Amino acid sequence: MNKLLSCRYNMDTNRVEARFEDETTLAIDCIAIEDEYGNTPAQRAELDWLLYNKLLEYAQLVLGGEIERYLSLGCDHGRLEGQ
């Protein structure tokens, strides 16, 4: 896979548009990712947190096939303080 240069979240389509070194682009369907990997409220919150705060990492995890492993680590970035 070519080097991922940039990502842009398109709120109208709910997709991440990823641009690579060779000028190809790829759209990641965020609803499909959430349906596939967001099995719990905490996982859905983590996916949302990544999407809004670490977009490049979100795309790298999805494209690299590591999103399931990442979510299984129990990250809690998406949780609100005091919950």
Biopython code that builds the backbone (N, CA, C, O; Angstrom):
import numpy as np
from Bio.PDB.StructureBuilder import StructureBuilder

atoms = [
    (1, "MET", "N", (0.842, -1.172, 0.000)),
    (1, "MET", "CA", (0.000, 0.000, 0.000)),
    (1, "MET", "C", (0.886, 1.234, 0.000)),
    (1, "MET", "O", (1.926, 1.275, 0.658)),
    (2, "ASN", "N", (0.459, 2.225, -0.741)),
    (2, "ASN", "CA", (1.179, 3.483, -0.789)),
    (2, "ASN", "C", (1.035, 4.234, 0.523)),
    (2, "ASN", "O", (0.151, 3.946, 1.329)),
    (3, "LYS", "N", (1.913, 5.196, 0.722)),
    (3, "LYS", "CA", (1.888, 5.998, 1.932)),
    (3, "LYS", "C", (0.635, 6.879, 1.959)),
    (3, "LYS", "O", (0.306, 7.546, 0.978)),
    (4, "LEU", "N", (-0.044, 6.864, 3.085)),
    (4, "LEU", "CA", (-1.223, 7.689, 3.297)),
    (4, "LEU", "C", (-0.762, 9.103, 3.615)),
    (4, "LEU", "O", (-0.058, 9.323, 4.601)),
    (5, "LEU", "N", (-1.154, 10.060, 2.787)),
    (5, "LEU", "CA", (-0.713, 11.440, 2.966)),
    (5, "LEU", "C", (-1.676, 12.276, 3.790)),
    (5, "LEU", "O", (-1.258, 13.022, 4.675)),
    (6, "SER", "N", (-2.959, 12.153, 3.502)),
    (6, "SER", "CA", (-3.917, 12.997, 4.207)),
    (6, "SER", "C", (-5.295, 12.346, 4.226)),
    (6, "SER", "O", (-5.600, 11.438, 3.452)),
    (7, "CYS", "N", (-6.105, 12.848, 5.137)),
    (7, "CYS", "CA", (-7.479, 12.378, 5.262)),
    (7, "CYS", "C", (-8.370, 13.586, 5.489)),
    (7, "CYS", "O", (-7.957, 14.609, 6.035)),
    (8, "ARG", "N", (-9.603, 13.423, 5.048)),
    (8, "ARG", "CA", (-10.604, 14.464, 5.255)),
    (8, "ARG", "C", (-11.918, 13.766, 5.552)),
    (8, "ARG", "O", (-12.322, 12.846, 4.841)),
    (9, "TYR", "N", (-12.580, 14.213, 6.607)),
    (9, "TYR", "CA", (-13.884, 13.646, 6.942)),
    (9, "TYR", "C", (-14.953, 14.453, 6.225)),
    (9, "TYR", "O", (-15.020, 15.675, 6.357)),
    (10, "ASN", "N", (-15.788, 13.756, 5.467)),
    (10, "ASN", "CA", (-16.894, 14.386, 4.762)),
    (10, "ASN", "C", (-18.161, 14.097, 5.557)),
    (10, "ASN", "O", (-18.686, 12.984, 5.519)),
    (11, "MET", "N", (-18.645, 15.098, 6.272)),
    (11, "MET", "CA", (-19.803, 14.925, 7.138)),
    (11, "MET", "C", (-21.075, 14.630, 6.335)),
    (11, "MET", "O", (-21.975, 13.951, 6.829)),
    (12, "ASP", "N", (-21.150, 15.135, 5.109)),
    (12, "ASP", "CA", (-22.339, 14.916, 4.292)),
    (12, "ASP", "C", (-22.520, 13.455, 3.901)),
    (12, "ASP", "O", (-23.647, 12.967, 3.820)),
    (13, "THR", "N", (-21.419, 12.758, 3.659)),
    (13, "THR", "CA", (-21.485, 11.357, 3.246)),
    (13, "THR", "C", (-21.098, 10.396, 4.367)),
    (13, "THR", "O", (-21.240, 9.182, 4.218)),
    (14, "ASN", "N", (-20.611, 10.929, 5.487)),
    (14, "ASN", "CA", (-20.100, 10.149, 6.619)),
    (14, "ASN", "C", (-19.003, 9.193, 6.161)),
    (14, "ASN", "O", (-18.997, 8.009, 6.495)),
    (15, "ARG", "N", (-18.084, 9.745, 5.392)),
    (15, "ARG", "CA", (-16.946, 8.969, 4.890)),
    (15, "ARG", "C", (-15.645, 9.720, 5.141)),
    (15, "ARG", "O", (-15.601, 10.950, 5.156)),
    (16, "VAL", "N", (-14.593, 8.941, 5.335)),
    (16, "VAL", "CA", (-13.247, 9.498, 5.409)),
    (16, "VAL", "C", (-12.636, 9.339, 4.027)),
    (16, "VAL", "O", (-12.561, 8.234, 3.491)),
    (17, "GLU", "N", (-12.209, 10.433, 3.468)),
    (17, "GLU", "CA", (-11.575, 10.416, 2.154)),
    (17, "GLU", "C", (-10.067, 10.451, 2.364)),
    (17, "GLU", "O", (-9.512, 11.450, 2.824)),
    (18, "ALA", "N", (-9.423, 9.358, 2.024)),
    (18, "ALA", "CA", (-7.984, 9.208, 2.229)),
    (18, "ALA", "C", (-7.250, 9.406, 0.908)),
    (18, "ALA", "O", (-7.644, 8.859, -0.122)),
    (19, "ARG", "N", (-6.176, 10.196, 0.950)),
    (19, "ARG", "CA", (-5.366, 10.451, -0.248)),
    (19, "ARG", "C", (-3.977, 9.868, -0.025)),
    (19, "ARG", "O", (-3.359, 10.066, 1.021)),
    (20, "PHE", "N", (-3.504, 9.142, -1.037)),
    (20, "PHE", "CA", (-2.228, 8.444, -0.946)),
    (20, "PHE", "C", (-1.152, 9.115, -1.793)),
    (20, "PHE", "O", (-1.428, 9.979, -2.625)),
    (21, "GLU", "N", (0.064, 8.691, -1.554)),
    (21, "GLU", "CA", (1.250, 9.224, -2.219)),
    (21, "GLU", "C", (1.153, 9.177, -3.745)),
    (21, "GLU", "O", (1.627, 10.086, -4.426)),
    (22, "ASP", "N", (0.545, 8.130, -4.277)),
    (22, "ASP", "CA", (0.437, 7.989, -5.738)),
    (22, "ASP", "C", (-0.785, 8.709, -6.306)),
    (22, "ASP", "O", (-1.168, 8.483, -7.454)),
    (23, "GLU", "N", (-1.399, 9.583, -5.488)),
    (23, "GLU", "CA", (-2.534, 10.421, -5.853)),
    (23, "GLU", "C", (-3.862, 9.666, -5.961)),
    (23, "GLU", "O", (-4.853, 10.230, -6.423)),
    (24, "THR", "N", (-3.891, 8.409, -5.545)),
    (24, "THR", "CA", (-5.168, 7.701, -5.491)),
    (24, "THR", "C", (-5.918, 8.139, -4.239)),
    (24, "THR", "O", (-5.315, 8.579, -3.260)),
    (25, "THR", "N", (-7.217, 8.014, -4.287)),
    (25, "THR", "CA", (-8.042, 8.318, -3.128)),
    (25, "THR", "C", (-8.934, 7.124, -2.825)),
    (25, "THR", "O", (-9.253, 6.322, -3.702)),
    (26, "LEU", "N", (-9.319, 7.032, -1.584)),
    (26, "LEU", "CA", (-10.151, 5.937, -1.118)),
    (26, "LEU", "C", (-11.122, 6.499, -0.095)),
    (26, "LEU", "O", (-10.736, 7.307, 0.750)),
    (27, "ALA", "N", (-12.370, 6.082, -0.162)),
    (27, "ALA", "CA", (-13.374, 6.532, 0.803)),
    (27, "ALA", "C", (-13.680, 5.398, 1.773)),
    (27, "ALA", "O", (-13.968, 4.274, 1.362)),
    (28, "ILE", "N", (-13.614, 5.706, 3.059)),
    (28, "ILE", "CA", (-13.939, 4.746, 4.110)),
    (28, "ILE", "C", (-15.340, 5.075, 4.617)),
    (28, "ILE", "O", (-15.588, 6.185, 5.087)),
    (29, "ASP", "N", (-16.240, 4.129, 4.525)),
    (29, "ASP", "CA", (-17.620, 4.304, 4.975)),
    (29, "ASP", "C", (-17.668, 4.137, 6.496)),
    (29, "ASP", "O", (-17.572, 3.019, 7.003)),
    (30, "CYS", "N", (-17.815, 5.231, 7.208)),
    (30, "CYS", "CA", (-17.772, 5.204, 8.670)),
    (30, "CYS", "C", (-18.957, 4.451, 9.277)),
    (30, "CYS", "O", (-18.822, 3.837, 10.335)),
    (31, "ILE", "N", (-20.100, 4.492, 8.623)),
    (31, "ILE", "CA", (-21.259, 3.739, 9.122)),
    (31, "ILE", "C", (-20.971, 2.244, 9.055)),
    (31, "ILE", "O", (-21.296, 1.507, 9.986)),
    (32, "ALA", "N", (-20.366, 1.794, 7.965)),
    (32, "ALA", "CA", (-20.028, 0.368, 7.829)),
    (32, "ALA", "C", (-19.008, -0.046, 8.885)),
    (32, "ALA", "O", (-19.112, -1.134, 9.453)),
    (33, "ILE", "N", (-18.032, 0.804, 9.151)),
    (33, "ILE", "CA", (-17.027, 0.493, 10.173)),
    (33, "ILE", "C", (-17.688, 0.404, 11.541)),
    (33, "ILE", "O", (-17.416, -0.523, 12.304)),
    (34, "GLU", "N", (-18.554, 1.361, 11.853)),
    (34, "GLU", "CA", (-19.238, 1.347, 13.140)),
    (34, "GLU", "C", (-20.143, 0.126, 13.270)),
    (34, "GLU", "O", (-20.209, -0.481, 14.339)),
    (35, "ASP", "N", (-20.837, -0.240, 12.205)),
    (35, "ASP", "CA", (-21.704, -1.422, 12.239)),
    (35, "ASP", "C", (-20.901, -2.705, 12.431)),
    (35, "ASP", "O", (-21.345, -3.626, 13.117)),
    (36, "GLU", "N", (-19.734, -2.759, 11.831)),
    (36, "GLU", "CA", (-18.902, -3.967, 11.902)),
    (36, "GLU", "C", (-18.163, -4.091, 13.231)),
    (36, "GLU", "O", (-18.085, -5.182, 13.797)),
    (37, "TYR", "N", (-17.622, -2.985, 13.729)),
    (37, "TYR", "CA", (-16.717, -3.060, 14.884)),
    (37, "TYR", "C", (-17.237, -2.387, 16.145)),
    (37, "TYR", "O", (-16.684, -2.608, 17.223)),
    (38, "GLY", "N", (-18.273, -1.582, 16.044)),
    (38, "GLY", "CA", (-18.793, -0.893, 17.217)),
    (38, "GLY", "C", (-19.853, -1.716, 17.921)),
    (38, "GLY", "O", (-21.036, -1.381, 17.885)),
    (39, "ASN", "N", (-19.429, -2.791, 18.560)),
    (39, "ASN", "CA", (-20.367, -3.725, 19.177)),
    (39, "ASN", "C", (-20.897, -3.263, 20.523)),
    (39, "ASN", "O", (-21.927, -3.759, 20.980)),
    (40, "THR", "N", (-20.219, -2.330, 21.163)),
    (40, "THR", "CA", (-20.651, -1.828, 22.465)),
    (40, "THR", "C", (-20.685, -0.303, 22.410)),
    (40, "THR", "O", (-20.071, 0.296, 21.527)),
    (41, "PRO", "N", (-21.391, 0.327, 23.338)),
    (41, "PRO", "CA", (-21.382, 1.793, 23.374)),
    (41, "PRO", "C", (-19.966, 2.364, 23.537)),
    (41, "PRO", "O", (-19.641, 3.399, 22.954)),
    (42, "ALA", "N", (-19.134, 1.690, 24.325)),
    (42, "ALA", "CA", (-17.758, 2.169, 24.513)),
    (42, "ALA", "C", (-16.964, 2.098, 23.203)),
    (42, "ALA", "O", (-16.191, 3.007, 22.902)),
    (43, "GLN", "N", (-17.147, 1.035, 22.432)),
    (43, "GLN", "CA", (-16.444, 0.920, 21.155)),
    (43, "GLN", "C", (-16.936, 1.973, 20.167)),
    (43, "GLN", "O", (-16.139, 2.545, 19.423)),
    (44, "ARG", "N", (-18.232, 2.230, 20.153)),
    (44, "ARG", "CA", (-18.772, 3.269, 19.267)),
    (44, "ARG", "C", (-18.247, 4.644, 19.670)),
    (44, "ARG", "O", (-17.931, 5.470, 18.813)),
    (45, "ALA", "N", (-18.155, 4.884, 20.965)),
    (45, "ALA", "CA", (-17.620, 6.156, 21.441)),
    (45, "ALA", "C", (-16.154, 6.300, 21.050)),
    (45, "ALA", "O", (-15.712, 7.387, 20.678)),
    (46, "GLU", "N", (-15.410, 5.218, 21.132)),
    (46, "GLU", "CA", (-13.991, 5.255, 20.755)),
    (46, "GLU", "C", (-13.834, 5.516, 19.256)),
    (46, "GLU", "O", (-12.966, 6.286, 18.843)),
    (47, "LEU", "N", (-14.667, 4.878, 18.454)),
    (47, "LEU", "CA", (-14.622, 5.132, 17.008)),
    (47, "LEU", "C", (-14.921, 6.591, 16.709)),
    (47, "LEU", "O", (-14.255, 7.202, 15.873)),
    (48, "ASP", "N", (-15.916, 7.156, 17.382)),
    (48, "ASP", "CA", (-16.240, 8.569, 17.189)),
    (48, "ASP", "C", (-15.079, 9.452, 17.632)),
    (48, "ASP", "O", (-14.736, 10.416, 16.948)),
    (49, "TRP", "N", (-14.474, 9.129, 18.773)),
    (49, "TRP", "CA", (-13.351, 9.925, 19.264)),
    (49, "TRP", "C", (-12.212, 9.924, 18.248)),
    (49, "TRP", "O", (-11.651, 10.973, 17.932)),
    (50, "LEU", "N", (-11.878, 8.744, 17.741)),
    (50, "LEU", "CA", (-10.821, 8.659, 16.726)),
    (50, "LEU", "C", (-11.176, 9.482, 15.499)),
    (50, "LEU", "O", (-10.340, 10.213, 14.967)),
    (51, "LEU", "N", (-12.406, 9.362, 15.058)),
    (51, "LEU", "CA", (-12.855, 10.055, 13.855)),
    (51, "LEU", "C", (-12.706, 11.565, 13.990)),
    (51, "LEU", "O", (-12.279, 12.232, 13.047)),
    (52, "TYR", "N", (-13.052, 12.110, 15.152)),
    (52, "TYR", "CA", (-13.026, 13.558, 15.338)),
    (52, "TYR", "C", (-11.699, 14.093, 15.861)),
    (52, "TYR", "O", (-11.426, 15.285, 15.723)),
    (53, "ASN", "N", (-10.870, 13.245, 16.458)),
    (53, "ASN", "CA", (-9.636, 13.724, 17.080)),
    (53, "ASN", "C", (-8.353, 13.193, 16.452)),
    (53, "ASN", "O", (-7.321, 13.862, 16.507)),
    (54, "LYS", "N", (-8.399, 12.015, 15.863)),
    (54, "LYS", "CA", (-7.206, 11.372, 15.300)),
    (54, "LYS", "C", (-7.562, 10.735, 13.962)),
    (54, "LYS", "O", (-7.470, 9.519, 13.797)),
    (55, "LEU", "N", (-7.966, 11.567, 13.016)),
    (55, "LEU", "CA", (-8.488, 11.076, 11.744)),
    (55, "LEU", "C", (-7.480, 10.226, 10.975)),
    (55, "LEU", "O", (-7.845, 9.182, 10.433)),
    (56, "LEU", "N", (-6.237, 10.649, 10.919)),
    (56, "LEU", "CA", (-5.223, 9.887, 10.202)),
    (56, "LEU", "C", (-5.019, 8.508, 10.836)),
    (56, "LEU", "O", (-4.898, 7.507, 10.130)),
    (57, "GLU", "N", (-4.982, 8.464, 12.161)),
    (57, "GLU", "CA", (-4.833, 7.189, 12.857)),
    (57, "GLU", "C", (-6.053, 6.293, 12.629)),
    (57, "GLU", "O", (-5.915, 5.080, 12.470)),
    (58, "TYR", "N", (-7.244, 6.893, 12.615)),
    (58, "TYR", "CA", (-8.471, 6.144, 12.315)),
    (58, "TYR", "C", (-8.325, 5.452, 10.959)),
    (58, "TYR", "O", (-8.557, 4.249, 10.841)),
    (59, "ALA", "N", (-7.942, 6.212, 9.950)),
    (59, "ALA", "CA", (-7.799, 5.658, 8.602)),
    (59, "ALA", "C", (-6.717, 4.576, 8.567)),
    (59, "ALA", "O", (-6.906, 3.534, 7.940)),
    (60, "GLN", "N", (-5.596, 4.813, 9.229)),
    (60, "GLN", "CA", (-4.517, 3.820, 9.235)),
    (60, "GLN", "C", (-4.952, 2.525, 9.911)),
    (60, "GLN", "O", (-4.624, 1.439, 9.433)),
    (61, "LEU", "N", (-5.680, 2.627, 11.008)),
    (61, "LEU", "CA", (-6.166, 1.432, 11.701)),
    (61, "LEU", "C", (-7.154, 0.654, 10.847)),
    (61, "LEU", "O", (-7.090, -0.574, 10.779)),
    (62, "VAL", "N", (-8.064, 1.362, 10.199)),
    (62, "VAL", "CA", (-9.056, 0.697, 9.354)),
    (62, "VAL", "C", (-8.380, 0.047, 8.153)),
    (62, "VAL", "O", (-8.601, -1.131, 7.872)),
    (63, "LEU", "N", (-7.557, 0.814, 7.446)),
    (63, "LEU", "CA", (-6.924, 0.301, 6.228)),
    (63, "LEU", "C", (-5.906, -0.795, 6.514)),
    (63, "LEU", "O", (-5.685, -1.678, 5.685)),
    (64, "GLY", "N", (-5.291, -0.735, 7.684)),
    (64, "GLY", "CA", (-4.303, -1.747, 8.062)),
    (64, "GLY", "C", (-4.914, -2.981, 8.704)),
    (64, "GLY", "O", (-4.200, -3.921, 9.052)),
    (65, "GLY", "N", (-6.243, -2.982, 8.864)),
    (65, "GLY", "CA", (-6.896, -4.139, 9.464)),
    (65, "GLY", "C", (-6.667, -4.257, 10.960)),
    (65, "GLY", "O", (-6.805, -5.346, 11.518)),
    (66, "GLU", "N", (-6.320, -3.160, 11.620)),
    (66, "GLU", "CA", (-5.999, -3.186, 13.044)),
    (66, "GLU", "C", (-7.081, -2.596, 13.939)),
    (66, "GLU", "O", (-6.904, -2.546, 15.156)),
    (67, "ILE", "N", (-8.197, -2.149, 13.369)),
    (67, "ILE", "CA", (-9.215, -1.474, 14.166)),
    (67, "ILE", "C", (-9.834, -2.398, 15.205)),
    (67, "ILE", "O", (-10.108, -1.968, 16.326)),
    (68, "GLU", "N", (-10.057, -3.648, 14.856)),
    (68, "GLU", "CA", (-10.642, -4.599, 15.812)),
    (68, "GLU", "C", (-9.706, -4.828, 16.992)),
    (68, "GLU", "O", (-10.145, -4.845, 18.142)),
    (69, "ARG", "N", (-8.425, -5.003, 16.711)),
    (69, "ARG", "CA", (-7.440, -5.194, 17.783)),
    (69, "ARG", "C", (-7.352, -3.955, 18.657)),
    (69, "ARG", "O", (-7.300, -4.061, 19.882)),
    (70, "TYR", "N", (-7.334, -2.786, 18.039)),
    (70, "TYR", "CA", (-7.281, -1.535, 18.778)),
    (70, "TYR", "C", (-8.468, -1.427, 19.739)),
    (70, "TYR", "O", (-8.293, -1.100, 20.912)),
    (71, "LEU", "N", (-9.662, -1.699, 19.244)),
    (71, "LEU", "CA", (-10.854, -1.605, 20.083)),
    (71, "LEU", "C", (-10.861, -2.655, 21.184)),
    (71, "LEU", "O", (-11.421, -2.427, 22.256)),
    (72, "SER", "N", (-10.243, -3.802, 20.927)),
    (72, "SER", "CA", (-10.208, -4.859, 21.944)),
    (72, "SER", "C", (-9.303, -4.500, 23.118)),
    (72, "SER", "O", (-9.376, -5.129, 24.174)),
    (73, "LEU", "N", (-8.448, -3.489, 22.939)),
    (73, "LEU", "CA", (-7.559, -3.061, 24.017)),
    (73, "LEU", "C", (-8.290, -2.264, 25.090)),
    (73, "LEU", "O", (-7.734, -1.977, 26.150)),
    (74, "GLY", "N", (-9.542, -1.911, 24.805)),
    (74, "GLY", "CA", (-10.356, -1.234, 25.803)),
    (74, "GLY", "C", (-10.019, 0.231, 25.985)),
    (74, "GLY", "O", (-10.148, 0.751, 27.093)),
    (75, "CYS", "N", (-9.596, 0.906, 24.950)),
    (75, "CYS", "CA", (-9.300, 2.336, 25.037)),
    (75, "CYS", "C", (-10.563, 3.080, 25.444)),
    (75, "CYS", "O", (-11.672, 2.676, 25.096)),
    (76, "ASP", "N", (-10.387, 4.165, 26.180)),
    (76, "ASP", "CA", (-11.570, 4.892, 26.642)),
    (76, "ASP", "C", (-11.489, 6.389, 26.354)),
    (76, "ASP", "O", (-11.961, 7.197, 27.154)),
    (77, "HIS", "N", (-10.905, 6.761, 25.238)),
    (77, "HIS", "CA", (-10.813, 8.170, 24.880)),
    (77, "HIS", "C", (-12.185, 8.799, 24.682)),
    (77, "HIS", "O", (-12.368, 9.985, 24.954)),
    (78, "GLY", "N", (-13.141, 8.021, 24.215)),
    (78, "GLY", "CA", (-14.448, 8.559, 23.888)),
    (78, "GLY", "C", (-15.367, 8.746, 25.069)),
    (78, "GLY", "O", (-16.439, 9.332, 24.918)),
    (79, "ARG", "N", (-14.991, 8.273, 26.237)),
    (79, "ARG", "CA", (-15.859, 8.406, 27.394)),
    (79, "ARG", "C", (-15.788, 9.829, 27.947)),
    (79, "ARG", "O", (-14.743, 10.479, 27.929)),
    (80, "LEU", "N", (-16.918, 10.277, 28.429)),
    (80, "LEU", "CA", (-16.973, 11.598, 29.048)),
    (80, "LEU", "C", (-16.405, 11.531, 30.443)),
    (80, "LEU", "O", (-16.507, 10.505, 31.115)),
    (81, "GLU", "N", (-15.805, 12.627, 30.884)),
    (81, "GLU", "CA", (-15.275, 12.706, 32.244)),
    (81, "GLU", "C", (-16.408, 12.461, 33.244)),
    (81, "GLU", "O", (-17.518, 12.960, 33.064)),
    (82, "GLY", "N", (-16.128, 11.702, 34.282)),
    (82, "GLY", "CA", (-17.090, 11.473, 35.340)),
    (82, "GLY", "C", (-18.061, 10.327, 35.096)),
    (82, "GLY", "O", (-18.935, 10.077, 35.926)),
    (83, "GLN", "N", (-17.926, 9.634, 33.984)),
    (83, "GLN", "CA", (-18.826, 8.495, 33.730)),
    (83, "GLN", "C", (-18.198, 7.232, 34.225)),
    (83, "GLN", "O", (-18.792, 6.160, 34.107)),
]
sb = StructureBuilder()
sb.init_structure("model")
sb.init_model(0)
sb.init_chain("A")
sb.init_seg("    ")
for serial, (resi, resn, name, xyz) in enumerate(atoms, 1):
    if name == "N":
        sb.init_residue(resn, " ", resi, " ")
    sb.init_atom(name, np.array(xyz, "f"), 0.0, 1.0, " ", f" {name:<3s}", serial, name[0])
structure = sb.get_structure()
